[in-house]
């Protein structure tokens, strides 16, 4: 890796229990806490062909993990997998990884001054005190989980900044995570809500990259324990509304 390491308040008095439930639901929708996705709500058997990867020129890499680690963006950022299992994912199938798994991008084309990383993750219970790399772009930026005293924390890390979320992720539960670097700040999002902000910029380069672990091989492995789905890397800093 080699890098340095409002909310809404729904308070509406109602005379009716039904109305209280209705207002609570509307408040959660407004906060982004409840959403209806006809593809995800249909179950894991929904075809992932519904996602559009190559149609957006801002996409540098796009993985749906439907049985391989091919890049659907058209930029050729395919990954070479070692002992990656394809299991039920958030949409269709996902890639399950552990300390025996690796997925390397040997010649990635990720050169950009701004970037956004986003993915669905379902972490397993990690070894105590572990540092897990969801994605590592060597000496530039990394996306990670760290088992801290307060729980399993999500973080974005660049060459000059880092930010860890303030609330722990629950093992075995799907979460949408994102890191956005606009050239000045790097922000960590969980389920569409910004949780941590750091200063600085990691930029991009053609150095080696890896999914689910550290790179290059002679560094500490830092494997990811869990399942990944719908991973995307953009050459722009997406807005919070675009992440939704």
C-alpha positions as CSV (number, residue, x, y, z in Angstrom):
1,X,0.0,0.0,0.0
2,X,2.7,2.5,1.1
3,X,0.4,5.4,1.7
4,X,-0.1,7.5,4.8
5,X,-2.2,6.1,6.5
6,X,-27.8,16.5,8.6
7,X,-28.7,13.8,9.5
8,X,-32.4,14.1,9.4
9,X,-34.4,14.0,12.6
10,X,-37.9,12.7,12.2
11,X,-40.0,14.2,14.9
12,X,-43.6,14.7,14.0
13,X,-46.3,14.4,16.7
14,X,-49.3,12.4,15.4
15,X,-52.5,11.3,17.0
16,X,-52.6,8.2,14.9
17,X,-50.2,5.3,15.2
18,X,-50.6,4.7,11.5
19,X,-49.7,8.3,10.8
20,X,-46.6,8.0,13.0
21,X,-45.4,5.0,11.0
22,X,-46.1,6.9,7.7
23,X,-44.2,10.0,8.8
24,X,-41.3,7.8,10.0
25,X,-41.1,6.1,6.7
26,X,-41.2,9.4,4.8
27,X,-38.5,10.8,7.1
28,X,-36.2,7.8,6.5
29,X,-36.7,8.2,2.7
30,X,-35.8,11.8,2.9
31,X,-32.6,10.9,4.8
32,X,-31.7,8.3,2.3
33,X,-32.1,5.5,4.9
34,X,-34.9,3.7,3.0
35,X,-35.0,3.3,-0.8
36,X,-36.7,1.1,-3.3
37,X,-34.5,-0.4,-6.0
38,X,-36.6,-2.7,-8.2
39,X,-33.5,-4.7,-9.1
40,X,-32.1,-5.2,-5.6
41,X,-35.5,-5.7,-4.0
42,X,-36.3,-8.4,-6.5
43,X,-33.7,-10.7,-4.9
44,X,-30.2,-12.0,-5.7
45,X,-31.3,-13.7,-8.9
46,X,-31.9,-10.4,-10.8
47,X,-29.6,-10.4,-13.8
48,X,-26.7,-8.0,-13.5
49,X,-26.9,-7.2,-17.2
50,X,-29.2,-4.3,-16.0
51,X,-26.2,-2.3,-14.9
52,X,-24.7,0.1,-17.4
53,X,-20.9,0.2,-17.3
54,X,-19.5,1.0,-20.7
55,X,-22.1,3.7,-21.4
56,X,-20.6,6.3,-19.1
57,X,-17.3,7.7,-20.2
58,X,-16.4,8.8,-16.7
59,X,-16.0,5.1,-15.6
60,X,-12.4,3.9,-15.4
61,X,-13.3,0.4,-14.1
62,X,-16.6,-1.4,-13.4
63,X,-16.9,-4.9,-12.0
64,X,-20.2,-6.8,-11.5
65,X,-18.4,-10.1,-10.3
66,X,-20.8,-12.3,-12.2
67,X,-18.4,-15.2,-12.3
68,X,-15.2,-13.3,-13.2
69,X,-13.3,-10.1,-12.5
70,X,-13.6,-8.6,-16.0
71,X,-13.8,-4.8,-16.3
72,X,-17.1,-3.8,-18.0
73,X,-16.1,-0.2,-18.5
74,X,-14.2,-0.7,-21.7
75,X,-10.8,0.4,-20.3
76,X,-9.4,-3.1,-20.0
77,X,-8.8,-3.0,-16.2
78,X,-9.4,-6.7,-15.8
79,X,-8.1,-8.4,-12.7
80,X,-6.4,-11.8,-12.4
81,X,-8.1,-13.8,-9.7
82,X,-6.6,-16.4,-7.3
83,X,-9.0,-18.5,-5.2
84,X,-11.9,-16.0,-5.5
85,X,-15.3,-17.6,-5.0
86,X,-18.5,-16.3,-6.6
87,X,-21.4,-16.4,-4.2
88,X,-24.8,-14.8,-3.8
89,X,-24.2,-11.0,-3.9
90,X,-26.1,-7.8,-3.4
91,X,-27.2,-8.1,-7.0
92,X,-26.8,-11.5,-8.7
93,X,-23.5,-12.9,-7.7
94,X,-20.6,-11.3,-5.8
95,X,-16.9,-12.1,-5.2
96,X,-16.1,-13.6,-1.9
97,X,-12.5,-13.2,-0.6
98,X,-10.4,-14.2,2.3
99,X,-6.7,-14.6,3.2
100,X,-6.2,-17.1,0.4
101,X,-7.6,-14.8,-2.3
102,X,-6.0,-12.2,-4.6
103,X,-7.1,-10.2,-7.6
104,X,-4.4,-8.1,-9.3
105,X,-4.5,-5.4,-11.9
106,X,-1.0,-5.5,-13.4
107,X,-1.3,-2.6,-15.8
108,X,-4.2,-0.5,-14.6
109,X,-5.3,2.7,-16.4
110,X,-6.4,4.7,-13.4
111,X,-4.5,7.9,-14.0
112,X,-6.7,10.8,-12.8
113,X,-6.5,13.8,-10.5
114,X,-10.0,13.3,-9.1
115,X,-11.6,9.9,-8.4
116,X,-14.5,8.1,-6.8
117,X,-14.5,4.5,-5.6
118,X,-17.8,2.8,-4.7
119,X,-18.8,-0.7,-4.0
120,X,-21.3,-2.9,-2.1
121,X,-19.5,-4.9,0.6
122,X,-20.6,-7.5,3.1
123,X,-17.7,-7.9,5.5
124,X,-17.1,-11.2,7.4
125,X,-16.0,-11.1,11.1
126,X,-12.3,-10.3,10.6
127,X,-9.3,-11.4,12.7
128,X,-8.9,-9.1,15.7
129,X,-7.0,-5.9,15.0
130,X,-6.8,-6.6,11.3
131,X,-6.3,-4.1,8.5
132,X,-8.2,-5.2,5.4
133,X,-7.7,-3.6,2.0
134,X,-10.8,-3.6,-0.3
135,X,-8.8,-1.9,-3.0
136,X,-5.2,-0.8,-3.2
137,X,-3.7,1.5,-5.8
138,X,-0.1,1.3,-4.8
139,X,1.4,4.5,-3.3
140,X,-1.6,6.5,-4.5
141,X,-4.8,5.5,-2.6
142,X,-6.5,2.7,-0.8
143,X,-9.9,1.7,0.4
144,X,-9.9,-0.3,3.7
145,X,-11.5,-1.7,6.8
146,X,-9.8,-1.7,10.2
147,X,-10.8,-3.6,13.2
148,X,-10.5,-1.0,16.0
149,X,-11.7,-0.9,19.6
150,X,-15.0,0.6,18.5
151,X,-15.7,-2.0,15.8
152,X,-15.0,-2.5,12.1
153,X,-14.3,0.9,10.6
154,X,-14.4,1.9,7.0
155,X,-11.7,4.3,5.7
156,X,-10.3,6.1,2.6
157,X,-6.6,6.6,2.4
158,X,-4.5,8.6,0.0
159,X,-0.9,9.6,-0.2
160,X,-1.5,12.6,2.1
161,X,-4.8,12.0,3.9
162,X,-7.1,9.5,5.5
163,X,-10.5,9.4,6.9
164,X,-12.2,6.7,8.9
165,X,-16.0,6.5,9.5
166,X,-17.3,7.3,12.9
167,X,-19.6,4.3,13.3
168,X,-18.7,0.6,12.8
169,X,-20.0,-1.7,10.0
170,X,-21.8,-4.8,11.0
171,X,-20.3,-8.1,9.8
172,X,-22.7,-10.1,7.6
173,X,-24.7,-7.0,6.5
174,X,-24.5,-5.3,3.1
175,X,-23.4,-1.7,3.0
176,X,-22.7,0.7,0.1
177,X,-19.3,2.4,0.7
178,X,-17.6,5.1,-1.3
179,X,-14.5,7.3,-1.2
180,X,-14.5,10.6,-3.1
181,X,-11.4,12.7,-3.8
182,X,-12.0,16.1,-5.4
183,X,-8.4,17.1,-5.4
184,X,-8.7,19.0,-2.1
185,X,-10.6,16.7,0.3
186,X,-11.2,13.0,0.5
187,X,-14.5,11.9,1.9
188,X,-15.7,8.5,3.2
189,X,-19.4,7.6,2.6
190,X,-21.4,4.7,4.0
191,X,-24.9,4.1,2.6
192,X,-24.9,7.6,1.0
193,X,-24.0,9.5,4.2
194,X,-20.6,11.2,4.6
195,X,-18.9,9.8,7.7
196,X,-15.4,11.2,7.6
197,X,-13.4,13.9,5.7
198,X,-9.6,14.3,5.3
199,X,-7.6,16.8,3.4
200,X,-5.2,16.1,0.5
201,X,-5.2,14.3,-2.8
202,X,-3.9,10.9,-3.8
203,X,-4.3,11.4,-7.5
204,X,-3.9,8.5,-9.9
205,X,-1.1,6.7,-11.8
206,X,-0.3,3.5,-13.6
207,X,1.2,1.8,-10.6
208,X,-0.1,-1.7,-9.8
209,X,-3.5,-2.1,-8.1
210,X,-5.3,-5.0,-6.4
211,X,-8.8,-5.9,-5.3
212,X,-9.2,-7.5,-1.9
213,X,-5.6,-7.1,-0.7
214,X,-2.3,-5.2,-0.7
215,X,0.0,-4.8,-3.7
216,X,2.8,-5.5,-4.7
217,X,3.2,-9.0,-3.4
218,X,6.2,-8.3,-1.3
219,X,4.1,-6.1,1.0
220,X,1.9,-7.1,4.0
221,X,-1.1,-9.0,2.4
222,X,-3.9,-7.2,4.3
223,X,-6.6,-9.4,2.8
224,X,-10.3,-8.5,2.7
225,X,-12.6,-10.9,4.4
226,X,-16.1,-10.8,2.9
227,X,-18.1,-10.3,-0.3
228,X,-17.8,-7.6,-2.9
229,X,-20.4,-6.5,-5.4
230,X,-20.9,-3.7,-8.0
231,X,-17.5,-2.1,-7.7
232,X,-16.9,1.1,-9.7
233,X,-14.0,3.5,-10.1
234,X,-14.7,6.9,-11.7
235,X,-12.4,9.6,-13.0
236,X,-14.4,12.4,-11.3
237,X,-15.5,13.3,-7.8
238,X,-19.1,12.3,-7.8
239,X,-21.6,14.4,-5.9
240,X,-23.5,12.9,-3.0
241,X,-26.7,13.0,-5.1
242,X,-25.0,11.0,-7.8
243,X,-24.0,8.4,-5.3
244,X,-27.6,7.9,-4.2
